[in-house]
Amino acid sequence: MSFDLNLIAESLPLMLMGIGITFKLLIVSGFLGLILAICLLLMRISGRWFLNFPAQVYIYVFRGTPILVQIFIIYYGLPQFEAVRDSIFWPILREPTGCAILALTLNTGAYVSEILRGGVLGVSKGVLEAGSALGMSARQNFIYLTAPIATRLALPAYSNDVISLLKSTALASTITIADMTGIARTIVADTYAPYEIFISLAIVYMIFTFGIQKLFGVIERYLGRYMEREG
Amino acid sequence: MDVLTGWWDDYFWGAIVVGQVFMCSLGLMIIFGLLGAMAKLSNSRVAQKIAGAYTVIFRGTPEILVILLLYFGSAITLTAIAQIFNPEIKFVDVPPFWAGTIAISIIVGSYATETFRGAFLGVNPGSIEAARALGMSNLQTFIYVRIPEMWRLALPPFGNHMLSLIKDTALISIIGLNETMFVAKQAITVTGKPFTMYIVVGAIYLGFSTIITLVVMGIEKFGERTTIGAK
C-alpha cells in the first residue's frame, strides 16, 4: 500500500473535467431553488390557510426524506407512469441531468424557504410599525423594509445551505452523471486506489466550500455596510 | 398497492437496519462531537488545531465521498495489514454496516462539535463560580453543573443533527447495506414499479424523521420543566 502521487497527477485533470457539470447542477438548481423558496415563503406568510398548509406539507415532506430517495423517485420512479412519458416534460425527465436538477431544486427550495422565513420573522416589529406610521402599505412594507432586512439576516444560514447543495450535487453520480464524483468513482473502479483519488477530490470540494464561504462573506459585508456599530 | 404484497416484511427488516445504523451512529456521533468540543475548548494548541481541521474537512466534503473512502480505503488498509501476518489472505471484506455507520457519525460529529462547543460556552459563568464556591472539584462541576446546563442549550440544533444522521443512513445503501433503499432496488427488479417502491422508502424515512422530531420536542419540554418562569 502506497500513496501514488503520479496517479493523482494523472487523474486530477480527468476529475476536474466534471467541474462544469458540478457547477451547472449547483448554479441552476441553486437559482431555481431560490425562486421556489421565495414562492413557498410567500405562501407561508400569506396568512391564508389554503396557501400556508400545502407549503408546510411540502417543506415537511422534502425536509423529512433523504435527498437520495428524492433523486431516485424522480429518476427511476416517474417513468413508471405513462402520463409522464407522454408529457412535454419528458425530454427533461429522460435525462439524468434534468432529474438531478429537478430533485436538487425541490430539495433546496424546502430548506431555503425555512431559512428565509427565519429572516422574515427576525425583522423587528418597530421597523414595520415605523413603516406603517409613514403611511406605507403592507406591500410597500414588505418590499422596502422586510425583504432587505430579512435578506441580510438570512444570509449566513443561506451560505451554509449553498454549501450543502454543493455537497448534494455529488449524489448526482448515483444516477450515472459524470460530475467530479462520478468520474472519481469510475477511476477508482479502474485503478482501485481510493485513497489517492477520493482524498484529492475531497480537497477540491473543500476549496470550493472555502470559496463559497469567502464569497458570501463579501456579500454579507456589502449588505451590512450600513450596519457598522459603534463600540 | 397489490404490488407491495410480500415486500412489507423486507421493508420492515430494512427499516430495522436503518434504526440500528441510527442508534450506533448516534452514540458515536455524540462521542466525536464531545471529543471535538473538548479539544476546541482545551488550552492545548495542538488539540485545537486538530479539532479545527476535523470540522473544516468533514463539513466541506460530500458525505458520499467520505463513505466511499472509508469503505474502500479500510478494505485496502486492512487487507495490507492482514497480509503482513498471513500472506495467504487475498482480500479482507469490511462490513458496509460499520464502514457506513462510522462514516456518517464522523461527518455529523463534525457539526455536533460546533454545537457542543457553543453550548459549553453558553453555560452561565455564575453557575460555575457558584460550584467553585461550594467547593466542587473540576469533575464535579463538569458533571453536576456544566453538562445539565449545556445539554439544554445544545438540544435544538442537536435534534437537527439527528435528522441529518437518519437521512444520511440512506447513503449507506450505495456501498451495499441491505437497508430500505436496497430492499426497494430488489423489489423493483421483480415488480418493475420503481415509483411505488421508492415512495415506500420515502414514507419510512418520513416516519423516522417525525418520531425524532417528536422525541426531541418531548425532551425539550422535559428539560424546561425546572426552568419554566425562570427566564
Interface residues (C-beta under 8 A of the other chain):
Chain A: M1 Y60 V61 R63 G64 T65 P66 I67 L68 V69 Q70 F72 I73 Y76 G77 L78 P79 Q80 F81 I163 L166 K167 S168 T169 A170 L171 S173 T174 T181 A184 R185 V188 Y192 P194 Y195 F198 I199 L201 A202 Y205 M206 T209 F210
Chain B: V56 I57 R59 G60 T61 P62 E63 I64 L65 V66 L68 L69 F72 G73 I76 T77 A80 L163 K167 D168 T169 A170 L171 S173 I174 M181 A184 I188 G192 K193 P194 F195 T196 M197 Y198 I199 V201 G202 Y205 L206 S209 T210
